[in-house]
Every structure is written in C-alpha cells, then in structure tokens.
Amino acid sequence: MNEAPSPGSGEVEVAALPIEQIREFFVTLGKALRAFQLYDENNPVYQRFVQAFGGAFRDLWEELDSLHVVVEENRLLVEEAVVYENATRSESLAFLLYKDGLRTLTFRPGIEDESKTFLAVLNQARLARAEGDDLVTLLWEADLEYLRYRHIDLLAEGLEIPEAGPGGTEADFQAVLEAEAPTEEEVEGAAQAAEEAAPQTLNREDFNPTLYNLDAREMETLQAAIADEMARDVREAVIAALFDRLEEPLPDRQSEIIGILNLLVPALLARGELAAATHVLSELRAVESRGGVLGEDHRRDVAVLLDRLSSQETLGELVQALEDGAINPSPELLGGFFGHLRAGALGTLIRASETTKSRELKPVLRRAVAGIAQRNREALVGFLDARDPVVVTGALHLAGQMGVREVAPRLTGLLSHASPEVRTAAVQTVLQLKATTLASHLLDTLLDPEMEVRVAAARVLQAMRSRGAAGRLRDILQSKEIRAAELSEQIAMFEAYGSVEDPQAVPFLDKYLNGKGFLGRREPGEIRACAALALGKVGSEEARSSLRKAATADDPVVRNAVGRAMRAMQDVRR
C-alpha cells in the first residue's frame, strides 16, 4: 500500500461539517468535468463551470480547514456521510477514482488555483486506454501541491483491476499485428486499387480487412462496442447540455430550453420514465434556486410547468398507473418525484392516500402529502372546502397530525357535515389540536345519527375529561337507546362519563352495578359490566368500594369487568 503524506490539519467534528454544501460541491465538480469534456477552452460555458468549481472550493474553505474524502466503488464519503453516489461505472466519478486504486483524497486551501489542472487529470484518466497511465500516475506527474491522496497498488495487493468496459491488452494487440501484418506489396497494391477506384461513398465491399488487421476476436470486440454505443441512453448527456446552456444569461435561449422541458417532462411521465422526469425536475429546481440565473418571467414559466405536473389530470394518470402496476418505482424514487410538486397536488394525492388498497403505495403517498402540506399549510386549510368528502377527511387527518391550528375555527361547521366520515374526522381533530374550547360543540355530536361519530365524540370527551359533558352523558346513560346500543357504544358512553369528574358519578354508577329494581331485578350483565368499567375510570376509594361489592357477582361478564377495573386503578396508583 502506498500513501502520500497525510495533511497536517486536525479532524473536523462531524456536527460541524456542511454536508449539503459538500454535496453541492461535487455536483459542481461533475458539471465542470462535463464542461471540460464537451467544450473548447475558449467556450464561455467551459469558462463559467471551471470558475464555478474553483469558487466552490473557496466557499468550502470558509467552513473547513480541509476536505477529506473516502473513495468507495460507487460513492464518496465525508465522515461516513455519502456526498456523491453513482452506480453507472462509465459515468461515475467515484469509480473513476476507485478503479485505479485511489482510496482517499484530501483537498487543502489553495487547490482552487490548481482546479484546472485537477480537471485535466481527471479528464485524461477518463479517456486513457487500458495500457495508458493510470490516475495515480497522472496525479503524481501533475504534482498538485494542495492535494493529498492515499492509494493501493492493485497488482501488489493481488486484487482484480475493475474494468469500465471491454478491451484487450497491449500484448494481445501486438501479437495480432505481428501475426497478420500485410506484406509491402499487398499494401502498395491495395493503395493503388483504392486510388483508381476513388469511390464517392464507402461501401462494405470497399473495405479491405488486410489494411486493418482485425482478427475474429477483435472484430467481435468492435461489434460489441458499436452495439453498446448504439444502445447507450444519451438523454442524460443531452439533458446535462441543456441545463448547461440554461445557466447562460441569454433570455431567448432560456425561453427555448424551458419550452423544451415543458414538453419533455410530461412525455417522460407518460412513458413511465419517472427516474428521468425526476432528474430533470431536480436539475430545474437547482437552477431555479440559484439567484440571478433565471429572470422573473422564466421563474414564472418554471412555476407553470410545476403547476401543470401537480394538476389533477396529470397526477390522476400517474396514480392510476401506480395502482395498476403499469409502473413500479421504488418508494425513494416516487417520494423524490412527489417532493417537487406544488400545492395543487394535495387534493389528488390526499384522495389517493385515503383510498389506495396498496400497502406499499399508501405510506409513500402519505409521506408525499405530508411533505407538500408542510410547505403549503394555507392550501391544506383550503381543502376543507373541497366537494369530495374523502379529500376533506384526509385534509382533517393531516391537519390534526401536523398540528395545523388554523383549521380549529372550521371544525364547528364540519361537525355537522353531510358525510359521517368528515364528522368523525372533525371530532378526532378537536382532540389532536387540543381545542378544549370546542368541547361544548361535541355534546350534540353525542346524539349523532351515526354510531361511529357518537363513539368518537365520547372518546374525545373522555380524553379531554370535560366536566361540561357530565349532564349530557347521564341523560344518555338513562335513556332507552343506550340499552339497545351495541356494546362498543355502551362502553364508550359509560367510560366517558366515568372520566369527566362528576361528583355524582359513584352513586349514579353504583346503582347500575349493584342496585336492584322494584322487583329485585338487577340491570343486564352488559350494562353492569359497563358501569364497573366506568367506576374504574373514576378511580376513587368510593368507586373501589362499589366495585368490591360486585367482585363475587354470579355473572362472569360482571366479575371480569370488575377485575379489569380494579387492576386499572392499581396501575394508575403505581
């Protein structure tokens, strides 16, 4: 293992590292390297990105004394944080470094003055043939004063040298040359024949293989290289070039490019190419975030594109494709795409998150909705007026989870909404927002036509320990309707009453648990059991005494309820 001298500066605390700035630095490095490859040195695009790369170094030195980077096969790390990742070997900066044995790089202040040389070395290494100098050799020859690196000797370590693509060795090539070199007479004859023919176009018949010395194996390699080139997806390079030009301060050209993107992104979505669409949006948002690159008109054009992608029409088709399994992106990719959407997407995504039957899709949609809602809280409140009760219900759930108190004044009206699902969600949101001032509005909800709403109201009043509900709850417990109600509702009403701290609670409930009627008959076992559970919520010594009287009741349902209530009281005391 070979190692260059280590830097003298001390280590930086992990918490002090500007990780996002470092990640942006490597984005800038990638663009500068691409400009180095694509443009002439006098081209303004080339000059701008090379200058930006040097400037990115200077910005880092305001936060760091040095930048120490660990090289892995597909990614770069700084203090165990991933700052660059690309699994495509032919395009990966990490692999370019890794394949030649580099394992760490340490940049120090002053490297910005050597940035052009550093880029030239990287570019030369990328274009080098298998038999050419490797990156380590090129770095050694460049003798960069402010760069330190650690590398391993792959051959000495007995490691296989990774390849980015097919190719023969120099020895193989030389052997072919020696074995099949044409004679001098053959060469002269072929040249004379070619001169006499002087074809205007090159045909397969005109090709003289003796002049090129390609054996069968080399021909296979050439054919494979051609096939790879023909199959290569050049869209990423084209998109990169578009964004390079977008950053040039030429308004007419910027308008043209944004117009292209307005057509491109929906087309990618229509074909299910979510990764490519997300990449374009990420690049577009990055350009948009850089002050001074786009004028106000072009910012509006970008907003129009994002609004269009966030529309019900566009998102509805995407969600349907997800539901049908026509496209199956990873949760990370889908979340990344949704992260670019605007407030207009909320309605469609809320409905989808509430109605989807896909276990994998539901949490992704809910995270997406939450992310968009966090950025657009006012818009979320606006969806409480939606005509679709599913959307209103979902908006209420989200507002409660996020603690959006702006919805509180709207809850009173929603408690009487036509949809029972909305009414239930409104009741639950009262509790989530701790809107105790609305407790009195829940009293009428205890008499709602739908059992689900009534039970939700009872549970919320129980949790809020609302004394003002005692009278209404006593009336309900004395009504004929409660005896005909389902057990779940009976329990909810009795436990709510036991929790609201009514001074009359113990004697009132004892009558149900231990009392007898005029003919010596007791209440039905289920009602007695509910009264026992309610006494457990009261939790006083008087309540405990009442429960003891029923501990040996003949009815096993009553005995079990008494035992449960007394255990609950003991747990509270602990």
N, C-alpha and C positions, 0 to 999 in steps of 0.2 A: 504494500500500500504506500503510495506517495502522497505527501502532504505539503502544501505550501505553508509558509509561516502564518500562524494564526494572528488575528487582529489584536491589538493591544487594548482596545476599549472593553469595559465591563459589560455584562449582560443587562439587557433591559427587562424590567418587570413585565410579566405578561399583561397585567391590567393596564400598563401604560402604552401598549402597542396600539397604534391606529390601524387596526386590521382592515377596515373598509378602505382607508386611504391606500394601504399597501396593495389590496386587490385592484383598485383603480390604477395604481402604478403599473401593474402587469398588463392590464388592458391597454394602457398607453404604449407599453413596450411592444405588445403584439401589433398594434397599429403602425408603430414606427418601423418595425421589421417588415411588415407587409409593404409599406411605402418604399422601403429600401429595395425590395424585390421588384416592385411594379413600375416605379417611376424613375426618370432620369434625375441626376443630382441637381439640375437646374430647375426642375419642376417645382412650382410653389407648394403642391401637395406634399412632395417629399420634404421640402424645407420646413413646412409647418409641423409635420409629425416628428421629425428629428428634433426640432426645437422644443416641442411639447415633451418629448422624452427627457431631454436634459432638464427642462423645467420641473418635471415630476420628481426627479432626483432632488433638486433644490428644495422642493416643498417637503420632501421626506426629512431632510436634514433639520428642518425646523422642529421636528418631533423626535428624531432619533440621532444617536451618535454613529450608528452603523446599521446596516441591514443584513442579517444573517439568514440565508435561505437554505433549507434542506431539500434535496432533489430526490424524488421518487419517480418511478417509471412513468406515471401518468399525471403527476401533480407536484406542486411546490408547496412547501410548508414554512411558516414562520412561527416559531414557538408552538408547534403542534396544531396551529390553525391553518387550514387549507386556504391559500391565497390565489391559487391557479390550478385548474384541472381541465384536462382534455384527453380523452381516451383514443382519439384518432391519431395514430402514430405519425402519419405523413404531415400532419398539421400541428402537432403538439410541441410546444417549446420545452416542456418537461422531458419528453422523450428525446429530443434533440440533445439535451444536456446529458441525460441518463445513459444513452446507448454508448457514449464514448467514455464512460466511467466517472463522470463528474458526480459528486455526491453532496457537496455544499458549495455555496457561493457567498462571499461576504463583500458587500459594497461599502465603501467609505466615502466621506465627503471629498470631493474632487473628481469623482468618477464622472460627474456630469460633463467635465471638459474632455473626457475620453469616450463619451457616449457614441459618437460617430464611429470610432474605431471598434468599439464593442459590437455595434450593429453589423459592421462589415465582417467581423469574425464570425458572428452567428450566421450571416447570410452565406459566407464562404463554406462553412461547415454543412449547411443545409444542402448546398449544391455539389459538395465534394463527392467524387466517385469512391467506390469501396476501397480502391488502392491508394487514395489520396491521404493527405494529412488529416488526422482526426482533430476534434475540437480542442482537446488538451494541448496538442502540438501548436495549433493556431494561436491559442491563448498565450502559450509560452513565448512564441515568436513576437506577438503583439506587445508583450511586456507592459501590461496595464498597471500603472503604479498604484491605483486605488481599488484594485480588485484582488481579493484573495480567494483561493479555491482549494478544495480537497478532492482528490480523485483516487480511484483504484485502478491498478493495471489488470484489465480483464483477463489477459492471457496468463499472466503470472498467477492470478488467483484461480485459474482453471475454470473460469466462467465462460459460458457461451455468449458471443457477441450478438446482441439482438439486431435484427435487420428490419428496416422500414419497408423493404421490397426485394424482389428477386434480383440477382446479378451474379456473374462469375468472378473468379479471382483473376489477378494479372497472369499467374502461371497458366491457368486454363486458356486464357486468351492468347498468350504467346505460343502455347503448344499448337493451337489451331493454325496460327499464322505460319509456323514452321512446317507443319504437316501439309498444308494445302496452298502454299504460296504459288501463284502462277509464274510461268517462265517469262523471260523478257520478250520472246517472240509472241507469246499469247497476248501480253499487254499491248504491244505495238499493233498487232493485228486488230484487237478489239477497238483500240483508239481510232485507227484508220477507218474501220467499218462504221463507227459511230459518227465520224466527221462526214463521211459520204452520205449517210442516211439523213442526217440533220433533221430529225423529226420535230414537228411543232408542238406535239404533246407527248408525254411519256406514257407508254402502254406497258402492260405486264410483259409482252413479247419483247420489248426493247431492253428489258432488264437482263444483264449478263451477270449471273451469280459468281463467275470466276473473278470478277473485279472486286467483289466484296467479301469473299472468303467466309461465308456463313455456312456452318455445318448444320445438321438437323437440330442439334440441341440449341444452338444459338438462334436458329430460326424460330423454334418454339418459344424461347425467351422473348424474342422480338414480338411475336404474335401475341403473347400474353401481355406484354407491356402495352401494345396497341389496344387490346381488349380492355385493359384496366383504364387506359386513358379515355376510351370511348364511353365506358360505364361510369366514369367519375362524375359525381354531382358537383357541378361548377357553380351552383347557385350561391353557396356561401361566399365564394370569391367575388361573384358579381354583386351580391348584396353589400359586401365589405367595400367594394369600389364605389357603390352608390353612396354609402354613408361617408366615405372619404370626401367625395365631391360635395355632399350636402353641407359639410362643415366649411366649405369655401364661401366667403361673403359675396355671393353672386345671386341676387334675388330671383332672377328669371330661371336660373338653373335650379335653385332650391324649389321653386314652384313646380317645375317639371318633375323633379325627383319625388316630391311629396305626392304628386298626382300618380306617379307610377306605384308608389307604396299603397295608395288608396285602392288601386286595382289588385295589387299583389296579395295583400293580407287576406281579403275575403276569398280570393281564389285558392289560397293555401288552405284556409279553413274548410272550404267546400270539398277539397280533396282529402280532408282528414289529416293534413300535414301540420299538426299542432306544434311540433317542435320548431319547424321553420317559421311559422307565424309568430311564435313566442320570441324567437331570436330577433326577428325584425322589430317587434314592439319594444324589446329590451334596448336595442340599439337606438330606436327612435326616441324613447324616453330619456336615454342617456344624453343624446344630442340636445333634446329639449331642455334638460336640466342645466346645461352649460350656458351661463349668461352671455349674451352678446352674439351667439351663433345664429339664432333664428329671430327674425323680426316679429312684431305683433301679429301681422297678417298670417305669417306662416305658423305661428303658435295656434292661431285660431283654426287653421287648416288641420293641424295635428289633432286638435280637440274634436273637430268634426269626424275625423277618422275613428277616434276612440269612442265617441258617442254612437257612431254607426255600429261598431263592434259590440257595444253594450245594449243595443236595441233588442226588443223582444223578438223581432223577426230573425236576426242573426243568431242570438243565443238560443232561441227556441229550437232551431235546426241542430245546433251543436248538442244541446241537451238530449234531443231525440236520438241523435247518432250515438251518444254515450249510453243511453238507456237500451238501445237496440243491439249494442255491442259492435256496431259498424266501425267504431274506433275504440281503442283500448289503451289510452295513455297512462303513464304512471301517475300516482297521486301527486308527486312532486312536480311533474310537468304540467298537469292540469291546474294545480294550485298556482304555478308560475304564470300561466296564461291569465287566469282569473284575477291575479294581482294587478294586472294592467287595466282592468275595466273601471268604468265610471259609475256614478250613482244610478244611471238608468238601468243598469243590470240588476239592481236589487230585486225588483218585482219578479222577474223571470227566475232568478236563482233562489229566491225565498220559496216560491211555489215548488220548484224542483226539489229543494231540500226537504220540504214537508211531505211531498207525495212520492218520491222515488222509493222503489222497493229494493234497490241495490244496496246491500250492506257496505260494499266498498265505496260506492259513489256518495252516499249520504254524508259521511263525515267530511269528505273533501268539499262538498257543496256548502256545508255548514261553516267550515273554516273560511271559505271564499266569501260567503255572505258576511260573516263577522268582520273580515278584513275590510271589505268595501264599506260596510256600515260605520266602522270606526273612523274612516276618512270622510264620511258623509252623514253625520248624525242628524242633521236637519232633514235630509232626504228620507232617512228612516222614519222619522216622525210623520212625514208627509204620506207614507204608505199606510198609515192608519185610516186614511180616507179612501183606500182602494175599494173598488167594487167587488173584487174577488175575496171572499171571506178567508180563503186559505192564505192569501198574502197578508191580510190583516192579522190573522192568528200568528203567522210566522214572524211578522214585524213585532208583535207584542212579546213573543217569546224572546226575541233577540234584544229588544229594549230592556226587558227585565234582567236578562243575563248580563248585559253591558252596563246596567245602572243608569240608563238614559232618563233622568228625572224630568226632562222636558215633556214626556208623554203623560205624566201624572194628571195634569188638568183634563186630559182627554179620556181618562178611564171612566169617569162617571157616566158619560154618554155611551161608552162601549159596554157597560154593564147591562144595558138594555138593547144591545144589538140584536138583529134578527137571527143571527147564527149562534147556536148554543156553543159551538167551538170558540167563537170570538168571546162570548160572555165568560166562558171558563178561563180562557187565557187572560182576560182582563182582571178577573178575580185573583189569579195567581200572580199577576204583575203587581197588584197592590201590595202583596207581601214582599215580593222581590225588591221593590223600591222602598219598602218600609214606610209606605204612605199611610201612617196611622190616622191622619185626618180624614181618610176616606172610609174608615171602619163603619161609620154610621150608614154609608151608602150600601154596605153589604147586607144590611138587615133585610131589605126587601128581596135580595138575591137568595136568602134562605128559603123563600117561598117560590123560587123559580119553577117553571113547568118541567124543566129537565133535571133529573136526579143528579147527573154529573155536575151541573152547576151548583146545585144545593150542597152537595158534599164538599165541593171545592171551597165554597163560602164558609162552611162550618170549620173546615180545616184551617183556613186563613184566620178566622176569628179566634180559634183555639191557639194558634201560634202567636197571635198578637195579644192574647189574654185580655180581650176587650170587655171591660165591665159593662159597657153600654149595651152589650148584646144579651145580658142575663135575662131580662124580661121576655124578649122575643123567643129565646131558646126555651124558657119554661113553658111558654104558650105552646110551642111546637111539641114538647115532650108530653104535654097533657092532651094533645089532640088525638082524634081517632086515626088521622092519617099516618102518624108515626107507627102505630101498631100494624098497619097494613104495608109499611115500607119494607124494602129489602134490608137485610141485616147490616150491610155495609153503611147504609144511610143511618140506621138506628145507632150504630156505634159512633159514627161521626158526630151526630147531634148530641148524644149523651156526653161524649168526651169533651166536646166543645164547651158544653155547659159546666162540666167539672173543672175547666181550666180558666173560667172568666172571673173567679174570685167573688162569687155571690155569697153574702153572709147566710143566706137561706139554703145553701146548697146541701149541707149534710142532712138536715131533717127532710128536705124535699126528696133527696135520693134514697134515704133510708126507708122511706115509705114504699118506694118501688122495690127495694131489695128485700126488706124484712116485713113489711106491712101485710095485713090481711084485709080483705073486703068484708062487707056486711055479713056474708055467708061463710066467712072464714077461708075464702079462697085467696090464693096469692096471685101475683102477676105471672104471666107466661115466663117460662125459663129464659128465653132470649132477652126479654125486657129486664128481668132481674140481673142477668149477666151484664147487660149494658150499664145498668145502674152501678154495679160493682166496679166496672172499669172507670166510670166517671168519678167514683169515690177515690179511686187510686190517683186520679189527676188532682183532686182536692188536696190530698196528702197530709191532712191534719190528724191529730190524735183522735178527735171525734170521728173522723172518717175511718180510722183504723178500728175503733170500737165497733162501728157499724158493720165493717167487713168481718170481724171476728164472729159476730152473731150468725153469720151465714156460712161460716167455714165448714160446717158439717151438714150443709143442705143435702137433701135427698137427690136433687137434680145434679148430675155430674157436670152439666154445662155451667151451672151456677158455681159449683165448687171450683172448677178450673178457672173461671173468671176471677173469683175471689183470690185464689192463689196467685194468679198473674198480677192482680192489682197490688197485693201486698209485697210481692217481690219488687215491683216497680217503685214502690215507696221506699223500700230499703236501699235500692240503687241510688235514688235521689239523695238520701241521707249520707251515703258514702261520698 
